[in-house]
């Protein structure tokens, strides 16, 4: 069994060496930091079981450090060591999830007893959480079997993600296997459901809000009589949103927290263009034929979003002053902050940010990044670390300070691809691993969803014989002639383009600034 790990943060840490040696003799691994800044750096890469935190330190105070540490490691217990018995301090620290207090001067045995008490309480809480989840497992399986509408799947997916976050810190293989099995079963049912209903959705029959509906049905109605900024975080999943939500809650309250359905293929070229044009990809190609770049041709395929949105406003006679910004780097984010006063003049501003998408692609192409985010929990943590330390965090504060409504949404999500699926046919179609567009393609039926008439699902085609084939669940397409090399390289990478809950059911959040 691994020894419990403790981080002790105190500006006089060297004077506490006898206390630390005592704890090490009791079987704990103790790490030392002599400032809040060092502790934050430490917790960016490691998650101690418990943190002993001095309240009165130069530089970052104990409470300031606490706030940052709980964002990085929400499941680490914290004991605050203080010589301040002020009720205000205690109430604020308890609100930030402090498990216990110790008043200075502290004795080694006193520290030991507090640590054992807190860790034992957390062990009992974990065990209770596991018991509740195991009891809930059968109920969730029943809900999967009974789901027969997009609202049923929305509700089911939300609950599965919440359980995913609840058991993030539980290193119990049985529990993790149960949860993984639930996601697999739910995605199988969801893929079947999409296959049976997707064409009718594109005809407007019992359709959920989809990418090309987002402006008409969600964004424009939300902006009536209120200045609004929409941040489109490319590749934002529901679990990512719930992980970074505390960063936004410092400045905002939630007005709406919903899901909508991304169009197929769940990739930027199709889904995000559809958002800004308020049209299906087929309608975009028919109306702006010179601006639509087919899959098989080289070239940037999302360079006309600002134009599409301007055309949408003109068509709908919207008397709004608008702007569009795209952020691909921290330098661009800092430039946006510098020119923020220009954004204040607009009624509706869009900011497209590509970091999460870049991270998921780097997981495929960069072995170091792949080792840093080997699983869903690490991906969530990396997303939180980014937004907590990037210029976007300052931007969020500026938006709230100027009493502007903020909408957070995305164009699609992604899934951790695990299972290769053999694809046969010509190689003249897209390189995407989760969907193929071309002709004479044969895929394994139970692992894929095929549409032989793209016009029925609002998609353009490259030739008279074009097909669209989408990978279901956690499959990704491979060709037989390089199967083993291809499968090994792309297994356990984050991909999008296909049919899964994680890719298609994505967040739409409306936030109001705190007064």
FENQUI-V33716 format. One record per residue. RES is the residue in one small letter. SS is DSSP state (H for helix, E for strand, L for the rest). PHI is phi in whole degrees, 0 to 359 (* if undefined). Layout:
res=RES ss=SS phi=PHI
res=RES ss=SS phi=PHI
//
This chain:
res=x ss=L phi=*
res=x ss=L phi=293
res=x ss=L phi=288
res=x ss=L phi=299
res=x ss=E phi=257
res=x ss=E phi=233
res=x ss=E phi=249
res=x ss=E phi=252
res=x ss=E phi=247
res=x ss=L phi=201
res=x ss=L phi=289
res=x ss=L phi=243
res=x ss=H phi=298
res=x ss=H phi=295
res=x ss=H phi=287
res=x ss=H phi=263
res=x ss=H phi=306
res=x ss=H phi=299
res=x ss=H phi=297
res=x ss=H phi=293
res=x ss=H phi=297
res=x ss=H phi=297
res=x ss=H phi=294
res=x ss=H phi=295
res=x ss=H phi=294
res=x ss=L phi=276
res=x ss=L phi=103
res=x ss=L phi=260
res=x ss=E phi=263
res=x ss=E phi=246
res=x ss=E phi=255
res=x ss=E phi=240
res=x ss=E phi=220
res=x ss=L phi=253
res=x ss=L phi=202
res=x ss=H phi=297
res=x ss=H phi=298
res=x ss=H phi=295
res=x ss=H phi=296
res=x ss=H phi=296
res=x ss=H phi=297
res=x ss=H phi=300
res=x ss=H phi=283
res=x ss=L phi=290
res=x ss=L phi=240
res=x ss=L phi=226
res=x ss=L phi=234
res=x ss=L phi=294
res=x ss=L phi=292
res=x ss=E phi=212
res=x ss=E phi=237
res=x ss=E phi=265
res=x ss=E phi=235
res=x ss=E phi=287
res=x ss=L phi=283
res=x ss=L phi=252
res=x ss=L phi=232
res=x ss=L phi=293
res=x ss=L phi=78
res=x ss=L phi=292
res=x ss=L phi=287
res=x ss=H phi=300
res=x ss=H phi=292
res=x ss=H phi=295
res=x ss=H phi=295
res=x ss=H phi=302
res=x ss=H phi=302
res=x ss=H phi=292
res=x ss=H phi=293
res=x ss=H phi=289
res=x ss=H phi=291
res=x ss=H phi=288
res=x ss=L phi=223
res=x ss=L phi=297
res=x ss=L phi=260
res=x ss=L phi=279
res=x ss=E phi=287
res=x ss=E phi=231
res=x ss=E phi=248
res=x ss=E phi=266
res=x ss=E phi=255
res=x ss=E phi=213
res=x ss=L phi=251
res=x ss=L phi=249
res=x ss=L phi=262
res=x ss=L phi=297
res=x ss=H phi=298
res=x ss=H phi=299
res=x ss=H phi=300
res=x ss=H phi=297
res=x ss=H phi=297
res=x ss=H phi=292
res=x ss=H phi=292
res=x ss=H phi=298
res=x ss=H phi=297
res=x ss=L phi=264
res=x ss=L phi=74
res=x ss=L phi=278
res=x ss=L phi=275
res=x ss=E phi=198
res=x ss=E phi=237
res=x ss=E phi=233
res=x ss=E phi=265
res=x ss=L phi=288
res=x ss=L phi=282
res=x ss=L phi=255
res=x ss=L phi=259
res=x ss=H phi=306
res=x ss=H phi=292
res=x ss=H phi=297
res=x ss=H phi=296
res=x ss=H phi=300
res=x ss=H phi=298
res=x ss=H phi=296
res=x ss=H phi=297
res=x ss=H phi=299
res=x ss=H phi=297
res=x ss=H phi=294
res=x ss=H phi=295
res=x ss=H phi=293
res=x ss=H phi=299
res=x ss=H phi=291
res=x ss=H phi=298
res=x ss=H phi=295
res=x ss=H phi=295
res=x ss=H phi=299
res=x ss=H phi=298
res=x ss=H phi=295
res=x ss=H phi=298
res=x ss=H phi=296
res=x ss=H phi=299
res=x ss=H phi=296
res=x ss=H phi=295
res=x ss=H phi=298
res=x ss=H phi=294
res=x ss=H phi=284
res=x ss=H phi=305
res=x ss=H phi=294
res=x ss=H phi=297
res=x ss=H phi=294
res=x ss=H phi=298
res=x ss=H phi=297
res=x ss=H phi=296
res=x ss=H phi=298
res=x ss=H phi=295
res=x ss=H phi=268
res=x ss=L phi=297
res=x ss=L phi=220
res=x ss=L phi=210
res=x ss=H phi=296
res=x ss=H phi=293
res=x ss=H phi=300
res=x ss=H phi=289
res=x ss=H phi=303
res=x ss=H phi=297
res=x ss=H phi=297
res=x ss=H phi=298
res=x ss=H phi=303
res=x ss=H phi=293
res=x ss=H phi=296
res=x ss=H phi=293
res=x ss=H phi=299
res=x ss=H phi=296
res=x ss=H phi=303
res=x ss=H phi=287
res=x ss=H phi=296
res=x ss=L phi=256
res=x ss=L phi=307
res=x ss=L phi=268
res=x ss=L phi=264
res=x ss=L phi=270
res=x ss=L phi=243
res=x ss=H phi=305
res=x ss=H phi=296
res=x ss=H phi=294
res=x ss=H phi=297
res=x ss=H phi=295
res=x ss=H phi=299
res=x ss=H phi=294
res=x ss=H phi=300
res=x ss=H phi=297
res=x ss=H phi=298
res=x ss=H phi=297
res=x ss=H phi=299
res=x ss=H phi=295
res=x ss=H phi=295
res=x ss=H phi=292
res=x ss=H phi=296
res=x ss=H phi=294
res=x ss=H phi=294
res=x ss=H phi=299
res=x ss=H phi=296
res=x ss=H phi=298
res=x ss=H phi=297
res=x ss=H phi=302
res=x ss=H phi=276
res=x ss=H phi=237
res=x ss=H phi=299
res=x ss=H phi=299
res=x ss=H phi=292
res=x ss=H phi=300
res=x ss=H phi=292
res=x ss=L phi=269
res=x ss=L phi=89
res=x ss=L phi=266
res=x ss=L phi=51
res=x ss=L phi=280
res=x ss=L phi=288
res=x ss=L phi=296
res=x ss=E phi=240
res=x ss=H phi=308
res=x ss=H phi=284
res=x ss=H phi=266
res=x ss=H phi=300
res=x ss=H phi=297
res=x ss=H phi=296
res=x ss=H phi=263
res=x ss=H phi=238
res=x ss=H phi=285
res=x ss=H phi=298
res=x ss=H phi=300
res=x ss=H phi=284
res=x ss=L phi=263
res=x ss=L phi=299
res=x ss=L phi=61
res=x ss=L phi=211
res=x ss=L phi=299
res=x ss=E phi=221
res=x ss=E phi=243
res=x ss=E phi=252
res=x ss=E phi=260
res=x ss=E phi=263
res=x ss=E phi=270
res=x ss=L phi=305
res=x ss=L phi=76
res=x ss=L phi=277
res=x ss=L phi=263
res=x ss=H phi=298
res=x ss=H phi=294
res=x ss=H phi=296
res=x ss=H phi=301
res=x ss=H phi=295
res=x ss=H phi=285
res=x ss=H phi=270
res=x ss=H phi=307
res=x ss=H phi=303
res=x ss=H phi=298
res=x ss=H phi=284
res=x ss=H phi=290
res=x ss=L phi=293
res=x ss=L phi=239
res=x ss=E phi=229
res=x ss=E phi=245
res=x ss=E phi=273
res=x ss=E phi=267
res=x ss=E phi=220
res=x ss=E phi=220
res=x ss=E phi=229
res=x ss=E phi=244
res=x ss=E phi=227
res=x ss=E phi=253
res=x ss=L phi=290
res=x ss=L phi=293
res=x ss=L phi=269
res=x ss=L phi=291
res=x ss=L phi=279
res=x ss=L phi=227
res=x ss=H phi=300
res=x ss=H phi=306
res=x ss=H phi=272
res=x ss=H phi=290
res=x ss=H phi=283
res=x ss=H phi=302
res=x ss=H phi=297
res=x ss=H phi=300
res=x ss=H phi=284
res=x ss=H phi=271
res=x ss=L phi=66
res=x ss=L phi=221
res=x ss=L phi=286
res=x ss=H phi=304
res=x ss=H phi=296
res=x ss=H phi=295
res=x ss=H phi=297
res=x ss=H phi=297
res=x ss=H phi=293
res=x ss=H phi=275
res=x ss=L phi=235
res=x ss=L phi=300
res=x ss=L phi=282
res=x ss=L phi=261
res=x ss=L phi=271
res=x ss=L phi=258
res=x ss=L phi=298
res=x ss=L phi=306
res=x ss=L phi=281
res=x ss=L phi=261
res=x ss=L phi=286
res=x ss=L phi=129
res=x ss=L phi=289
res=x ss=L phi=251
res=x ss=L phi=226
res=x ss=L phi=265
res=x ss=L phi=246
res=x ss=H phi=299
res=x ss=H phi=297
res=x ss=H phi=295
res=x ss=H phi=300
res=x ss=H phi=291
res=x ss=H phi=298
res=x ss=H phi=297
res=x ss=H phi=298
res=x ss=H phi=297
res=x ss=H phi=296
res=x ss=H phi=298
res=x ss=L phi=264
res=x ss=L phi=52
res=x ss=L phi=270
res=x ss=L phi=272
res=x ss=L phi=241
res=x ss=L phi=271
res=x ss=E phi=234
res=x ss=E phi=209
res=x ss=E phi=221
res=x ss=E phi=230
res=x ss=E phi=238
res=x ss=E phi=244
res=x ss=L phi=245
res=x ss=L phi=206
res=x ss=H phi=295
res=x ss=H phi=298
res=x ss=H phi=294
res=x ss=H phi=295
res=x ss=H phi=294
res=x ss=H phi=296
res=x ss=H phi=298
res=x ss=H phi=299
res=x ss=H phi=298
res=x ss=L phi=257
res=x ss=H phi=299
res=x ss=H phi=299
res=x ss=H phi=291
res=x ss=H phi=295
res=x ss=L phi=300
res=x ss=L phi=281
res=x ss=L phi=269
res=x ss=L phi=279
res=x ss=E phi=217
res=x ss=E phi=235
res=x ss=E phi=251
res=x ss=E phi=233
res=x ss=E phi=262
res=x ss=E phi=239
res=x ss=L phi=256
res=x ss=H phi=298
res=x ss=H phi=298
res=x ss=H phi=295
res=x ss=H phi=298
res=x ss=H phi=296
res=x ss=H phi=293
res=x ss=H phi=289
res=x ss=H phi=296
res=x ss=H phi=298
res=x ss=H phi=278
res=x ss=H phi=265
res=x ss=L phi=239
res=x ss=H phi=295
res=x ss=H phi=292
res=x ss=H phi=297
res=x ss=H phi=300
res=x ss=H phi=288
res=x ss=H phi=280
res=x ss=L phi=234
res=x ss=L phi=283
res=x ss=L phi=212
res=x ss=H phi=295
res=x ss=H phi=300
res=x ss=H phi=294
res=x ss=H phi=297
res=x ss=H phi=297
res=x ss=H phi=295
res=x ss=H phi=296
res=x ss=H phi=295
res=x ss=H phi=295
res=x ss=H phi=300
res=x ss=H phi=297
res=x ss=H phi=291
res=x ss=H phi=287
res=x ss=H phi=243
res=x ss=L phi=260
res=x ss=H phi=295
res=x ss=H phi=300
res=x ss=H phi=298
res=x ss=H phi=295
res=x ss=H phi=299
res=x ss=H phi=302
res=x ss=H phi=296
res=x ss=H phi=298
res=x ss=H phi=299
res=x ss=H phi=294
res=x ss=H phi=301
res=x ss=L phi=266
res=x ss=L phi=58
res=x ss=L phi=254
res=x ss=E phi=293
res=x ss=E phi=239
res=x ss=E phi=248
res=x ss=E phi=248
res=x ss=E phi=207
res=x ss=L phi=205
res=x ss=L phi=260
res=x ss=L phi=193
res=x ss=L phi=249
res=x ss=L phi=208
res=x ss=E phi=227
res=x ss=E phi=282
res=x ss=E phi=286
res=x ss=L phi=237
res=x ss=E phi=238
res=x ss=E phi=290
res=x ss=E phi=232
res=x ss=E phi=287
res=x ss=E phi=239
res=x ss=E phi=242
res=x ss=E phi=140
res=x ss=L phi=297
res=x ss=L phi=260
res=x ss=L phi=265
res=x ss=L phi=251
res=x ss=L phi=302
res=x ss=L phi=277
res=x ss=L phi=301
res=x ss=L phi=278
res=x ss=L phi=253
res=x ss=E phi=210
res=x ss=E phi=228
res=x ss=E phi=227
res=x ss=E phi=175
res=x ss=L phi=222
res=x ss=L phi=57
res=x ss=E phi=251
res=x ss=E phi=234
res=x ss=E phi=234
res=x ss=L phi=290
res=x ss=H phi=301
res=x ss=H phi=287
res=x ss=H phi=253
res=x ss=E phi=212
res=x ss=E phi=233
res=x ss=E phi=248
res=x ss=E phi=238
res=x ss=L phi=274
res=x ss=L phi=236
res=x ss=H phi=304
res=x ss=H phi=298
res=x ss=H phi=288
res=x ss=H phi=240
res=x ss=L phi=71
res=x ss=L phi=241
res=x ss=L phi=283
res=x ss=L phi=233
res=x ss=L phi=270
res=x ss=L phi=207
res=x ss=L phi=297
res=x ss=L phi=256
res=x ss=L phi=296
res=x ss=E phi=234
res=x ss=E phi=241
res=x ss=E phi=236
res=x ss=E phi=244
res=x ss=E phi=287
res=x ss=E phi=268
res=x ss=L phi=49
res=x ss=L phi=255
res=x ss=E phi=280
res=x ss=E phi=219
res=x ss=E phi=280
res=x ss=E phi=224
res=x ss=E phi=260
res=x ss=H phi=298
res=x ss=H phi=288
res=x ss=H phi=224
res=x ss=H phi=301
res=x ss=H phi=294
res=x ss=H phi=296
res=x ss=H phi=293
res=x ss=H phi=297
res=x ss=H phi=294
res=x ss=H phi=290
res=x ss=H phi=260
res=x ss=L phi=294
res=x ss=L phi=63
res=x ss=E phi=242
res=x ss=E phi=271
res=x ss=E phi=230
res=x ss=L phi=213
res=x ss=L phi=133
res=x ss=L phi=254
res=x ss=E phi=250
res=x ss=L phi=201
res=x ss=H phi=299
res=x ss=H phi=295
res=x ss=H phi=276
res=x ss=H phi=264
res=x ss=E phi=265
res=x ss=E phi=236
res=x ss=E phi=284
res=x ss=E phi=225
res=x ss=E phi=237
res=x ss=E phi=247
res=x ss=E phi=241
res=x ss=E phi=252
res=x ss=E phi=298
res=x ss=L phi=291
res=x ss=L phi=288
//
